[in-house]
Amino acid sequence: MEPEAVLLAQSAGITLVTLMTTDAWHRTREGIAQLWRRTQPDRAEAVLAELEVTREDAVAAGETGDQETIGELRLEWQGRLRRLLAAHPDAAVELRGLLDELEPRGSAGLSINAITQRADASGRARIYQAGRDQHIAGR
């Protein structure tokens, strides 16, 4: 599978689960449903049911601040979308168009991308993470 398609599936999984708890959910749901109806019509209704269950889980996790569950849901949909793109590479154009349409925009018209970082350290280890610029001064 093309690395670009893998990245697209990852981005789509994150965007899909993120938008489940927003006003853009109905448009997102319909776009994903259309994608499945076109590529795998026999699975479309099952995917719609899975979307609804995932949305319920995402809303509940969002209310309690359960980021681990949100991360698991994103990974689950990343895998589904990756498998769809592997079976139907032509669906990448349609999925990219849907993401471009749904991508949240900031007040300056700039794209807003969710960044999730996780790190585990033990002993005397140090972890430095940044979403953008990072400046570390020596002791």
N, CA, C and O atoms as CSV, one atom per row, in Angstrom:
chain,resi,resn,atom,element,x,y,z
A,1,MET,N,N,0.838,-1.174,0.000
A,1,MET,CA,C,0.000,0.000,0.000
A,1,MET,C,C,0.885,1.240,0.000
A,1,MET,O,O,1.911,1.278,0.679
A,2,GLU,N,N,0.493,2.232,-0.749
A,2,GLU,CA,C,1.244,3.475,-0.868
A,2,GLU,C,C,1.322,4.186,0.488
A,2,GLU,O,O,0.327,4.239,1.210
A,3,PRO,N,N,2.478,4.728,0.839
A,3,PRO,CA,C,2.593,5.465,2.107
A,3,PRO,C,C,1.619,6.643,2.183
A,3,PRO,O,O,1.123,6.970,3.261
A,4,GLU,N,N,1.349,7.270,1.056
A,4,GLU,CA,C,0.406,8.391,1.029
A,4,GLU,C,C,-1.000,7.936,1.423
A,4,GLU,O,O,-1.720,8.662,2.110
A,5,ALA,N,N,-1.390,6.738,0.990
A,5,ALA,CA,C,-2.704,6.209,1.343
A,5,ALA,C,C,-2.768,5.879,2.831
A,5,ALA,O,O,-3.809,6.068,3.460
A,6,VAL,N,N,-1.680,5.394,3.393
A,6,VAL,CA,C,-1.631,5.098,4.828
A,6,VAL,C,C,-1.797,6.396,5.617
A,6,VAL,O,O,-2.554,6.443,6.586
A,7,LEU,N,N,-1.093,7.444,5.204
A,7,LEU,CA,C,-1.214,8.738,5.876
A,7,LEU,C,C,-2.619,9.306,5.740
A,7,LEU,O,O,-3.147,9.903,6.678
A,8,LEU,N,N,-3.218,9.122,4.576
A,8,LEU,CA,C,-4.591,9.585,4.366
A,8,LEU,C,C,-5.551,8.862,5.311
A,8,LEU,O,O,-6.425,9.490,5.908
A,9,ALA,N,N,-5.391,7.559,5.447
A,9,ALA,CA,C,-6.246,6.789,6.354
A,9,ALA,C,C,-6.045,7.249,7.799
A,9,ALA,O,O,-7.011,7.349,8.555
A,10,GLN,N,N,-4.809,7.526,8.183
A,10,GLN,CA,C,-4.541,7.999,9.537
A,10,GLN,C,C,-5.213,9.350,9.780
A,10,GLN,O,O,-5.867,9.553,10.803
A,11,SER,N,N,-5.047,10.248,8.852
A,11,SER,CA,C,-5.657,11.571,8.980
A,11,SER,C,C,-7.175,11.478,9.006
A,11,SER,O,O,-7.834,12.161,9.790
A,12,ALA,N,N,-7.723,10.636,8.151
A,12,ALA,CA,C,-9.177,10.477,8.081
A,12,ALA,C,C,-9.731,9.875,9.360
A,12,ALA,O,O,-10.789,10.295,9.829
A,13,GLY,N,N,-9.039,8.900,9.931
A,13,GLY,CA,C,-9.500,8.299,11.186
A,13,GLY,C,C,-9.537,9.305,12.321
A,13,GLY,O,O,-10.484,9.328,13.107
A,14,ILE,N,N,-8.515,10.133,12.407
A,14,ILE,CA,C,-8.468,11.173,13.438
A,14,ILE,C,C,-9.586,12.189,13.216
A,14,ILE,O,O,-10.304,12.549,14.149
A,15,THR,N,N,-9.726,12.644,11.976
A,15,THR,CA,C,-10.748,13.640,11.657
A,15,THR,C,C,-12.141,13.090,11.901
A,15,THR,O,O,-12.985,13.773,12.481
A,16,LEU,N,N,-12.386,11.876,11.468
A,16,LEU,CA,C,-13.703,11.258,11.630
A,16,LEU,C,C,-14.122,11.215,13.097
A,16,LEU,O,O,-15.215,11.664,13.445
A,17,VAL,N,N,-13.272,10.684,13.945
A,17,VAL,CA,C,-13.621,10.559,15.360
A,17,VAL,C,C,-13.709,11.940,16.016
A,17,VAL,O,O,-14.567,12.159,16.872
A,18,THR,N,N,-12.849,12.855,15.634
A,18,THR,CA,C,-12.902,14.211,16.180
A,18,THR,C,C,-14.225,14.888,15.841
A,18,THR,O,O,-14.816,15.549,16.695
A,19,LEU,N,N,-14.695,14.731,14.610
A,19,LEU,CA,C,-15.917,15.404,14.176
A,19,LEU,C,C,-17.190,14.724,14.677
A,19,LEU,O,O,-18.280,15.280,14.543
A,20,MET,N,N,-17.064,13.542,15.245
A,20,MET,CA,C,-18.243,12.848,15.764
A,20,MET,C,C,-18.941,13.623,16.871
A,20,MET,O,O,-20.142,13.452,17.083
A,21,THR,N,N,-18.222,14.455,17.563
A,21,THR,CA,C,-18.794,15.195,18.694
A,21,THR,C,C,-19.020,16.667,18.361
A,21,THR,O,O,-19.120,17.500,19.262
A,22,THR,N,N,-19.100,16.991,17.062
A,22,THR,CA,C,-19.291,18.382,16.641
A,22,THR,C,C,-20.553,18.513,15.799
A,22,THR,O,O,-21.226,17.528,15.499
A,23,ASP,N,N,-20.856,19.743,15.430
A,23,ASP,CA,C,-21.997,20.016,14.559
A,23,ASP,C,C,-21.796,19.466,13.151
A,23,ASP,O,O,-22.759,19.330,12.396
A,24,ALA,N,N,-20.565,19.151,12.796
A,24,ALA,CA,C,-20.266,18.624,11.460
A,24,ALA,C,C,-20.508,17.119,11.354
A,24,ALA,O,O,-20.238,16.520,10.313
A,25,TRP,N,N,-21.014,16.504,12.425
A,25,TRP,CA,C,-21.169,15.052,12.431
A,25,TRP,C,C,-22.065,14.543,11.315
A,25,TRP,O,O,-21.706,13.576,10.642
A,26,HIS,N,N,-23.215,15.159,11.098
A,26,HIS,CA,C,-24.155,14.633,10.106
A,26,HIS,C,C,-23.554,14.663,8.706
A,26,HIS,O,O,-23.741,13.719,7.939
A,27,ARG,N,N,-22.838,15.728,8.361
A,27,ARG,CA,C,-22.187,15.795,7.046
A,27,ARG,C,C,-21.065,14.765,6.958
A,27,ARG,O,O,-20.875,14.126,5.923
A,28,THR,N,N,-20.337,14.613,8.036
A,28,THR,CA,C,-19.252,13.627,8.072
A,28,THR,C,C,-19.812,12.220,7.881
A,28,THR,O,O,-19.301,11.445,7.073
A,29,ARG,N,N,-20.853,11.900,8.621
A,29,ARG,CA,C,-21.492,10.586,8.548
A,29,ARG,C,C,-21.971,10.304,7.128
A,29,ARG,O,O,-21.758,9.214,6.596
A,30,GLU,N,N,-22.615,11.289,6.524
A,30,GLU,CA,C,-23.135,11.094,5.170
A,30,GLU,C,C,-21.997,10.899,4.157
A,30,GLU,O,O,-22.109,10.083,3.242
A,31,GLY,N,N,-20.922,11.642,4.324
A,31,GLY,CA,C,-19.773,11.487,3.422
A,31,GLY,C,C,-19.138,10.112,3.512
A,31,GLY,O,O,-18.802,9.506,2.495
A,32,ILE,N,N,-18.974,9.623,4.731
A,32,ILE,CA,C,-18.404,8.275,4.923
A,32,ILE,C,C,-19.370,7.223,4.385
A,32,ILE,O,O,-18.945,6.248,3.765
A,33,ALA,N,N,-20.659,7.417,4.619
A,33,ALA,CA,C,-21.667,6.476,4.110
A,33,ALA,C,C,-21.626,6.412,2.579
A,33,ALA,O,O,-21.682,5.328,2.000
A,34,GLN,N,N,-21.529,7.561,1.936
A,34,GLN,CA,C,-21.454,7.587,0.466
A,34,GLN,C,C,-20.212,6.866,-0.033
A,34,GLN,O,O,-20.263,6.143,-1.028
A,35,LEU,N,N,-19.098,7.065,0.658
A,35,LEU,CA,C,-17.854,6.398,0.278
A,35,LEU,C,C,-18.022,4.885,0.331
A,35,LEU,O,O,-17.618,4.183,-0.597
A,36,TRP,N,N,-18.612,4.379,1.407
A,36,TRP,CA,C,-18.801,2.927,1.527
A,36,TRP,C,C,-19.858,2.422,0.547
A,36,TRP,O,O,-19.703,1.341,-0.021
A,37,ARG,N,N,-20.918,3.181,0.342
A,37,ARG,CA,C,-21.949,2.744,-0.614
A,37,ARG,C,C,-21.378,2.585,-2.016
A,37,ARG,O,O,-21.775,1.689,-2.760
A,38,ARG,N,N,-20.449,3.457,-2.367
A,38,ARG,CA,C,-19.855,3.396,-3.695
A,38,ARG,C,C,-18.828,2.268,-3.813
A,38,ARG,O,O,-18.752,1.603,-4.846
A,39,THR,N,N,-18.041,2.051,-2.761
A,39,THR,CA,C,-16.945,1.086,-2.858
A,39,THR,C,C,-17.313,-0.318,-2.384
A,39,THR,O,O,-16.889,-1.309,-2.979
A,40,GLN,N,N,-18.103,-0.400,-1.311
A,40,GLN,CA,C,-18.492,-1.693,-0.750
A,40,GLN,C,C,-19.957,-1.630,-0.325
A,40,GLN,O,O,-20.257,-1.613,0.869
A,41,PRO,N,N,-20.860,-1.596,-1.285
A,41,PRO,CA,C,-22.276,-1.409,-0.972
A,41,PRO,C,C,-22.846,-2.469,-0.024
A,41,PRO,O,O,-23.759,-2.179,0.749
A,42,ASP,N,N,-22.319,-3.678,-0.078
A,42,ASP,CA,C,-22.821,-4.735,0.797
A,42,ASP,C,C,-22.434,-4.496,2.263
A,42,ASP,O,O,-23.041,-5.087,3.156
A,43,ARG,N,N,-21.439,-3.643,2.527
A,43,ARG,CA,C,-21.000,-3.346,3.891
A,43,ARG,C,C,-21.490,-1.995,4.402
A,43,ARG,O,O,-21.291,-1.675,5.574
A,44,ALA,N,N,-22.117,-1.207,3.556
A,44,ALA,CA,C,-22.457,0.172,3.898
A,44,ALA,C,C,-23.343,0.283,5.141
A,44,ALA,O,O,-23.072,1.105,6.016
A,45,GLU,N,N,-24.384,-0.525,5.229
A,45,GLU,CA,C,-25.286,-0.431,6.384
A,45,GLU,C,C,-24.590,-0.842,7.676
A,45,GLU,O,O,-24.828,-0.243,8.725
A,46,ALA,N,N,-23.745,-1.847,7.610
A,46,ALA,CA,C,-22.998,-2.277,8.790
A,46,ALA,C,C,-22.026,-1.183,9.239
A,46,ALA,O,O,-21.854,-0.949,10.435
A,47,VAL,N,N,-21.398,-0.525,8.281
A,47,VAL,CA,C,-20.478,0.561,8.604
A,47,VAL,C,C,-21.230,1.721,9.248
A,47,VAL,O,O,-20.733,2.332,10.193
A,48,LEU,N,N,-22.419,2.028,8.746
A,48,LEU,CA,C,-23.229,3.089,9.358
A,48,LEU,C,C,-23.572,2.747,10.810
A,48,LEU,O,O,-23.524,3.616,11.680
A,49,ALA,N,N,-23.909,1.519,11.063
A,49,ALA,CA,C,-24.203,1.093,12.434
A,49,ALA,C,C,-22.951,1.207,13.311
A,49,ALA,O,O,-23.036,1.629,14.465
A,50,GLU,N,N,-21.792,0.831,12.765
A,50,GLU,CA,C,-20.539,0.936,13.502
A,50,GLU,C,C,-20.197,2.398,13.788
A,50,GLU,O,O,-19.678,2.719,14.857
A,51,LEU,N,N,-20.487,3.274,12.839
A,51,LEU,CA,C,-20.269,4.706,13.048
A,51,LEU,C,C,-21.094,5.217,14.224
A,51,LEU,O,O,-20.593,5.980,15.049
A,52,GLU,N,N,-22.336,4.805,14.301
A,52,GLU,CA,C,-23.208,5.263,15.386
A,52,GLU,C,C,-22.724,4.774,16.749
A,52,GLU,O,O,-22.746,5.523,17.726
A,53,VAL,N,N,-22.291,3.526,16.810
A,53,VAL,CA,C,-21.762,2.989,18.067
A,53,VAL,C,C,-20.490,3.744,18.452
A,53,VAL,O,O,-20.303,4.103,19.615
A,54,THR,N,N,-19.628,3.980,17.480
A,54,THR,CA,C,-18.397,4.714,17.746
A,54,THR,C,C,-18.705,6.123,18.225
A,54,THR,O,O,-18.045,6.631,19.131
A,55,ARG,N,N,-19.704,6.755,17.623
A,55,ARG,CA,C,-20.076,8.110,18.040
A,55,ARG,C,C,-20.541,8.123,19.493
A,55,ARG,O,O,-20.156,9.004,20.260
A,56,GLU,N,N,-21.353,7.166,19.867
A,56,GLU,CA,C,-21.798,7.081,21.264
A,56,GLU,C,C,-20.603,6.945,22.204
A,56,GLU,O,O,-20.544,7.594,23.249
A,57,ASP,N,N,-19.653,6.094,21.820
A,57,ASP,CA,C,-18.450,5.912,22.632
A,57,ASP,C,C,-17.619,7.193,22.686
A,57,ASP,O,O,-17.089,7.541,23.741
A,58,ALA,N,N,-17.502,7.896,21.559
A,58,ALA,CA,C,-16.715,9.131,21.500
A,58,ALA,C,C,-17.342,10.228,22.345
A,58,ALA,O,O,-16.636,10.963,23.036
A,59,VAL,N,N,-18.656,10.341,22.292
A,59,VAL,CA,C,-19.348,11.353,23.095
A,59,VAL,C,C,-19.148,11.059,24.584
A,59,VAL,O,O,-18.835,11.961,25.361
A,60,ALA,N,N,-19.328,9.805,24.975
A,60,ALA,CA,C,-19.146,9.424,26.382
A,60,ALA,C,C,-17.708,9.668,26.826
A,60,ALA,O,O,-17.475,10.177,27.922
A,61,ALA,N,N,-16.755,9.312,25.992
A,61,ALA,CA,C,-15.344,9.513,26.332
A,61,ALA,C,C,-15.018,11.006,26.419
A,61,ALA,O,O,-14.263,11.430,27.294
A,62,GLY,N,N,-15.585,11.790,25.518
A,62,GLY,CA,C,-15.360,13.227,25.557
A,62,GLY,C,C,-15.898,13.866,26.824
A,62,GLY,O,O,-15.283,14.779,27.374
A,63,GLU,N,N,-17.038,13.391,27.285
A,63,GLU,CA,C,-17.649,13.938,28.498
A,63,GLU,C,C,-16.827,13.642,29.751
A,63,GLU,O,O,-16.840,14.423,30.702
A,64,THR,N,N,-16.120,12.530,29.752
A,64,THR,CA,C,-15.317,12.153,30.923
A,64,THR,C,C,-13.832,12.464,30.745
A,64,THR,O,O,-13.035,12.248,31.658
A,65,GLY,N,N,-13.463,12.971,29.566
A,65,GLY,CA,C,-12.055,13.267,29.317
A,65,GLY,C,C,-11.207,12.035,29.089
A,65,GLY,O,O,-9.999,12.063,29.324
A,66,ASP,N,N,-11.816,10.959,28.638
A,66,ASP,CA,C,-11.134,9.681,28.431
A,66,ASP,C,C,-10.401,9.685,27.089
A,66,ASP,O,O,-10.931,9.213,26.084
A,67,GLN,N,N,-9.185,10.217,27.081
A,67,GLN,CA,C,-8.406,10.322,25.848
A,67,GLN,C,C,-7.918,8.964,25.343
A,67,GLN,O,O,-7.673,8.802,24.148
A,68,GLU,N,N,-7.778,8.008,26.225
A,68,GLU,CA,C,-7.345,6.674,25.801
A,68,GLU,C,C,-8.398,6.044,24.886
A,68,GLU,O,O,-8.061,5.461,23.856
A,69,THR,N,N,-9.665,6.161,25.263
A,69,THR,CA,C,-10.737,5.620,24.428
A,69,THR,C,C,-10.810,6.364,23.098
A,69,THR,O,O,-10.989,5.746,22.049
A,70,ILE,N,N,-10.673,7.672,23.137
A,70,ILE,CA,C,-10.679,8.461,21.894
A,70,ILE,C,C,-9.564,7.975,20.981
A,70,ILE,O,O,-9.776,7.801,19.781
A,71,GLY,N,N,-8.389,7.756,21.534
A,71,GLY,CA,C,-7.259,7.255,20.739
A,71,GLY,C,C,-7.537,5.885,20.147
A,71,GLY,O,O,-7.191,5.625,18.995
A,72,GLU,N,N,-8.156,5.010,20.923
A,72,GLU,CA,C,-8.497,3.673,20.419
A,72,GLU,C,C,-9.516,3.760,19.288
A,72,GLU,O,O,-9.407,3.035,18.299
A,73,LEU,N,N,-10.505,4.641,19.426
A,73,LEU,CA,C,-11.505,4.799,18.372
A,73,LEU,C,C,-10.867,5.329,17.096
A,73,LEU,O,O,-11.217,4.895,15.999
A,74,ARG,N,N,-9.943,6.257,17.234
A,74,ARG,CA,C,-9.238,6.791,16.056
A,74,ARG,C,C,-8.461,5.689,15.360
A,74,ARG,O,O,-8.498,5.573,14.135
A,75,LEU,N,N,-7.750,4.872,16.149
A,75,LEU,CA,C,-6.980,3.769,15.559
A,75,LEU,C,C,-7.890,2.767,14.860
A,75,LEU,O,O,-7.561,2.259,13.788
A,76,GLU,N,N,-9.026,2.491,15.468
A,76,GLU,CA,C,-9.989,1.551,14.879
A,76,GLU,C,C,-10.435,2.039,13.499
A,76,GLU,O,O,-10.462,1.262,12.544
A,77,TRP,N,N,-10.781,3.319,13.395
A,77,TRP,CA,C,-11.239,3.852,12.100
A,77,TRP,C,C,-10.101,4.064,11.119
A,77,TRP,O,O,-10.303,3.994,9.906
A,78,GLN,N,N,-8.919,4.318,11.627
A,78,GLN,CA,C,-7.759,4.382,10.735
A,78,GLN,C,C,-7.568,3.036,10.045
A,78,GLN,O,O,-7.315,2.980,8.842
A,79,GLY,N,N,-7.688,1.967,10.798
A,79,GLY,CA,C,-7.552,0.625,10.227
A,79,GLY,C,C,-8.640,0.321,9.215
A,79,GLY,O,O,-8.355,-0.218,8.146
A,80,ARG,N,N,-9.876,0.657,9.532
A,80,ARG,CA,C,-10.979,0.415,8.585
A,80,ARG,C,C,-10.760,1.181,7.288
A,80,ARG,O,O,-10.941,0.646,6.194
A,81,LEU,N,N,-10.373,2.432,7.429
A,81,LEU,CA,C,-10.168,3.257,6.232
A,81,LEU,C,C,-8.949,2.791,5.441
A,81,LEU,O,O,-8.956,2.834,4.211
A,82,ARG,N,N,-7.907,2.347,6.136
A,82,ARG,CA,C,-6.724,1.830,5.442
A,82,ARG,C,C,-7.079,0.581,4.632
A,82,ARG,O,O,-6.642,0.428,3.491
A,83,ARG,N,N,-7.875,-0.307,5.230
A,83,ARG,CA,C,-8.287,-1.516,4.508
A,83,ARG,C,C,-9.176,-1.167,3.321
A,83,ARG,O,O,-9.080,-1.792,2.264
A,84,LEU,N,N,-10.041,-0.170,3.492
A,84,LEU,CA,C,-10.887,0.263,2.376
A,84,LEU,C,C,-10.027,0.798,1.235
A,84,LEU,O,O,-10.257,0.464,0.073
A,85,LEU,N,N,-9.044,1.620,1.562
A,85,LEU,CA,C,-8.168,2.188,0.533
A,85,LEU,C,C,-7.284,1.119,-0.115
A,85,LEU,O,O,-6.957,1.215,-1.298
A,86,ALA,N,N,-6.901,0.110,0.655
A,86,ALA,CA,C,-6.105,-0.981,0.082
A,86,ALA,C,C,-6.924,-1.751,-0.952
A,86,ALA,O,O,-6.406,-2.148,-1.996
A,87,ALA,N,N,-8.200,-1.956,-0.653
A,87,ALA,CA,C,-9.075,-2.694,-1.566
A,87,ALA,C,C,-9.563,-1.831,-2.723
A,87,ALA,O,O,-9.829,-2.342,-3.811
A,88,HIS,N,N,-9.682,-0.522,-2.493
A,88,HIS,CA,C,-10.209,0.407,-3.504
A,88,HIS,C,C,-9.349,1.668,-3.541
A,88,HIS,O,O,-9.759,2.702,-3.014
A,89,PRO,N,N,-8.164,1.603,-4.153
A,89,PRO,CA,C,-7.263,2.763,-4.168
A,89,PRO,C,C,-7.893,4.019,-4.787
A,89,PRO,O,O,-7.522,5.139,-4.439
A,90,ASP,N,N,-8.831,3.826,-5.692
A,90,ASP,CA,C,-9.489,4.976,-6.320
A,90,ASP,C,C,-10.334,5.778,-5.331
A,90,ASP,O,O,-10.686,6.922,-5.619
A,91,ALA,N,N,-10.662,5.211,-4.187
A,91,ALA,CA,C,-11.462,5.905,-3.178
A,91,ALA,C,C,-10.660,6.994,-2.472
A,91,ALA,O,O,-11.239,7.824,-1.771
A,92,ALA,N,N,-9.347,7.007,-2.642
A,92,ALA,CA,C,-8.503,8.008,-1.986
A,92,ALA,C,C,-8.882,9.422,-2.415
A,92,ALA,O,O,-8.882,10.339,-1.593
A,93,VAL,N,N,-9.200,9.605,-3.680
A,93,VAL,CA,C,-9.569,10.936,-4.174
A,93,VAL,C,C,-10.846,11.412,-3.490
A,93,VAL,O,O,-10.931,12.560,-3.054
A,94,GLU,N,N,-11.828,10.538,-3.398
A,94,GLU,CA,C,-13.089,10.876,-2.754
A,94,GLU,C,C,-12.893,11.162,-1.263
A,94,GLU,O,O,-13.467,12.114,-0.735
A,95,LEU,N,N,-12.088,10.345,-0.588
A,95,LEU,CA,C,-11.841,10.542,0.831
A,95,LEU,C,C,-11.081,11.842,1.062
A,95,LEU,O,O,-11.407,12.583,1.989
A,96,ARG,N,N,-10.085,12.132,0.249
A,96,ARG,CA,C,-9.330,13.384,0.367
A,96,ARG,C,C,-10.261,14.576,0.176
A,96,ARG,O,O,-10.154,15.563,0.904
A,97,GLY,N,N,-11.178,14.498,-0.799
A,97,GLY,CA,C,-12.139,15.576,-1.020
A,97,GLY,C,C,-13.044,15.791,0.186
A,97,GLY,O,O,-13.331,16.929,0.559
A,98,LEU,N,N,-13.487,14.708,0.788
A,98,LEU,CA,C,-14.332,14.806,1.977
A,98,LEU,C,C,-13.566,15.465,3.123
A,98,LEU,O,O,-14.102,16.332,3.814
A,99,LEU,N,N,-12.317,15.055,3.323
A,99,LEU,CA,C,-11.512,15.653,4.386
A,99,LEU,C,C,-11.286,17.143,4.146
A,99,LEU,O,O,-11.364,17.947,5.074
A,100,ASP,N,N,-11.009,17.501,2.910
A,100,ASP,CA,C,-10.809,18.910,2.582
A,100,ASP,C,C,-12.068,19.722,2.867
A,100,ASP,O,O,-11.987,20.862,3.323
A,101,GLU,N,N,-13.219,19.137,2.599
A,101,GLU,CA,C,-14.493,19.810,2.842
A,101,GLU,C,C,-14.771,19.960,4.338
A,101,GLU,O,O,-15.308,20.979,4.772
A,102,LEU,N,N,-14.409,18.954,5.117
A,102,LEU,CA,C,-14.756,18.920,6.532
A,102,LEU,C,C,-13.706,19.518,7.452
A,102,LEU,O,O,-14.002,19.835,8.604
A,103,GLU,N,N,-12.494,19.676,6.964
A,103,GLU,CA,C,-11.392,20.113,7.815
A,103,GLU,C,C,-11.717,21.438,8.491
A,103,GLU,O,O,-12.019,22.426,7.822
A,104,PRO,N,N,-11.654,21.456,9.820
A,104,PRO,CA,C,-11.935,22.698,10.541
A,104,PRO,C,C,-10.937,23.783,10.159
A,104,PRO,O,O,-9.755,23.513,9.950
A,105,ARG,N,N,-11.419,24.983,10.074
A,105,ARG,CA,C,-10.562,26.129,9.736
A,105,ARG,C,C,-10.572,27.121,10.887
A,105,ARG,O,O,-11.608,27.361,11.508
A,106,GLY,N,N,-9.440,27.679,11.157
A,106,GLY,CA,C,-9.343,28.701,12.198
A,106,GLY,C,C,-9.870,30.031,11.693
A,106,GLY,O,O,-10.232,30.157,10.523
A,107,SER,N,N,-9.915,31.014,12.563
A,107,SER,CA,C,-10.451,32.324,12.194
A,107,SER,C,C,-9.610,32.993,11.118
A,107,SER,O,O,-10.125,33.823,10.368
A,108,ALA,N,N,-8.345,32.657,11.026
A,108,ALA,CA,C,-7.488,33.230,9.989
A,108,ALA,C,C,-7.516,32.404,8.715
A,108,ALA,O,O,-6.759,32.677,7.784
A,109,GLY,N,N,-8.390,31.383,8.661
A,109,GLY,CA,C,-8.470,30.529,7.483
A,109,GLY,C,C,-7.411,29.451,7.455
A,109,GLY,O,O,-7.262,28.747,6.456
A,110,LEU,N,N,-6.671,29.315,8.549
A,110,LEU,CA,C,-5.622,28.313,8.602
A,110,LEU,C,C,-6.186,26.986,9.069
A,110,LEU,O,O,-7.122,26.936,9.868
A,111,SER,N,N,-5.614,25.935,8.568
A,111,SER,CA,C,-6.039,24.594,8.947
A,111,SER,C,C,-5.702,24.325,10.408
A,111,SER,O,O,-4.629,24.690,10.888
A,112,ILE,N,N,-6.637,23.679,11.112
A,112,ILE,CA,C,-6.417,23.292,12.498
A,112,ILE,C,C,-6.274,21.782,12.518
A,112,ILE,O,O,-7.209,21.061,12.168
A,113,ASN,N,N,-5.114,21.301,12.925
A,113,ASN,CA,C,-4.872,19.864,12.978
A,113,ASN,C,C,-4.698,19.435,14.419
A,113,ASN,O,O,-4.013,20.102,15.195
A,114,ALA,N,N,-5.308,18.338,14.772
A,114,ALA,CA,C,-5.161,17.807,16.117
A,114,ALA,C,C,-3.816,17.104,16.228
A,114,ALA,O,O,-3.416,16.344,15.345
A,115,ILE,N,N,-3.139,17.371,17.314
A,115,ILE,CA,C,-1.867,16.714,17.578
A,115,ILE,C,C,-1.999,15.994,18.904
A,115,ILE,O,O,-2.373,16.591,19.914
A,116,THR,N,N,-1.695,14.731,18.896
A,116,THR,CA,C,-1.701,13.963,20.122
A,116,THR,C,C,-0.294,13.464,20.356
A,116,THR,O,O,0.315,12.846,19.482
A,117,GLN,N,N,0.217,13.735,21.539
A,117,GLN,CA,C,1.555,13.282,21.878
A,117,GLN,C,C,1.477,12.443,23.136
A,117,GLN,O,O,0.686,12.721,24.037
A,118,ARG,N,N,2.284,11.439,23.186
A,118,ARG,CA,C,2.341,10.594,24.370
A,118,ARG,C,C,3.780,10.166,24.570
A,118,ARG,O,O,4.494,9.852,23.617
A,119,ALA,N,N,4.186,10.160,25.808
A,119,ALA,CA,C,5.549,9.732,26.119
A,119,ALA,C,C,5.558,9.042,27.471
A,119,ALA,O,O,4.796,9.405,28.367
A,120,ASP,N,N,6.404,8.067,27.612
A,120,ASP,CA,C,6.605,7.375,28.875
A,120,ASP,C,C,8.095,7.419,29.177
A,120,ASP,O,O,8.926,7.172,28.303
A,121,ALA,N,N,8.414,7.727,30.394
A,121,ALA,CA,C,9.817,7.773,30.794
A,121,ALA,C,C,9.991,7.018,32.098
A,121,ALA,O,O,9.052,6.873,32.880
A,122,SER,N,N,11.181,6.550,32.315
A,122,SER,CA,C,11.477,5.891,33.581
A,122,SER,C,C,12.902,6.254,33.980
A,122,SER,O,O,13.705,6.714,33.168
A,123,GLY,N,N,13.176,6.037,35.222
A,123,GLY,CA,C,14.521,6.333,35.700
A,123,GLY,C,C,14.833,7.816,35.589
A,123,GLY,O,O,14.054,8.660,36.032
A,124,ARG,N,N,15.954,8.120,35.007
A,124,ARG,CA,C,16.387,9.512,34.872
A,124,ARG,C,C,16.151,10.046,33.460
A,124,ARG,O,O,16.754,11.039,33.054
A,125,ALA,N,N,15.289,9.392,32.736
A,125,ALA,CA,C,15.027,9.801,31.356
A,125,ALA,C,C,14.359,11.170,31.310
A,125,ALA,O,O,13.661,11.572,32.241
A,126,ARG,N,N,14.585,11.862,30.229
A,126,ARG,CA,C,13.938,13.153,29.978
A,126,ARG,C,C,13.163,13.056,28.680
A,126,ARG,O,O,13.580,12.395,27.729
A,127,ILE,N,N,12.052,13.715,28.666
A,127,ILE,CA,C,11.230,13.742,27.459
A,127,ILE,C,C,10.984,15.197,27.103
A,127,ILE,O,O,10.594,16.002,27.949
A,128,TYR,N,N,11.215,15.519,25.851
A,128,TYR,CA,C,10.950,16.858,25.356
A,128,TYR,C,C,9.971,16.729,24.201
A,128,TYR,O,O,10.279,16.092,23.193
A,129,GLN,N,N,8.808,17.320,24.336
A,129,GLN,CA,C,7.819,17.270,23.264
A,129,GLN,C,C,7.341,18.676,22.978
A,129,GLN,O,O,7.247,19.511,23.877
A,130,ALA,N,N,7.043,18.924,21.734
A,130,ALA,CA,C,6.520,20.244,21.359
A,130,ALA,C,C,5.610,20.096,20.171
A,130,ALA,O,O,5.848,19.274,19.286
A,131,GLY,N,N,4.578,20.886,20.155
A,131,GLY,CA,C,3.683,20.922,19.006
A,131,GLY,C,C,4.201,21.868,17.935
A,131,GLY,O,O,3.718,21.883,16.803
A,132,ARG,N,N,5.174,22.639,18.311
A,132,ARG,CA,C,5.770,23.586,17.375
A,132,ARG,C,C,7.195,23.869,17.799
A,132,ARG,O,O,8.005,22.945,17.865
A,133,ASP,N,N,7.532,25.124,18.088
A,133,ASP,CA,C,8.900,25.487,18.455
A,133,ASP,C,C,9.213,25.016,19.871
A,133,ASP,O,O,8.348,24.993,20.747
A,134,GLN,N,N,10.464,24.645,20.067
A,134,GLN,CA,C,10.896,24.242,21.390
A,134,GLN,C,C,12.311,24.772,21.610
A,134,GLN,O,O,13.193,24.594,20.770
A,135,HIS,N,N,12.506,25.411,22.726
A,135,HIS,CA,C,13.817,25.955,23.066
A,135,HIS,C,C,14.212,25.379,24.417
A,135,HIS,O,O,13.473,25.499,25.394
A,136,ILE,N,N,15.370,24.761,24.463
A,136,ILE,CA,C,15.846,24.134,25.700
A,136,ILE,C,C,17.141,24.814,26.093
A,136,ILE,O,O,18.109,24.824,25.333
A,137,ALA,N,N,17.148,25.373,27.273
A,137,ALA,CA,C,18.332,26.031,27.784
A,137,ALA,C,C,19.076,25.066,28.693
A,137,ALA,O,O,18.461,24.366,29.497
A,138,GLY,N,N,20.371,25.028,28.571
A,138,GLY,CA,C,21.183,24.156,29.428
A,138,GLY,C,C,21.183,24.666,30.857
A,138,GLY,O,O,20.842,25.818,31.122
A,139,ARG,N,N,21.571,23.791,31.773
A,139,ARG,CA,C,21.611,24.170,33.201
A,139,ARG,C,C,22.888,24.850,33.543
A,139,ARG,O,O,23.093,25.235,34.694
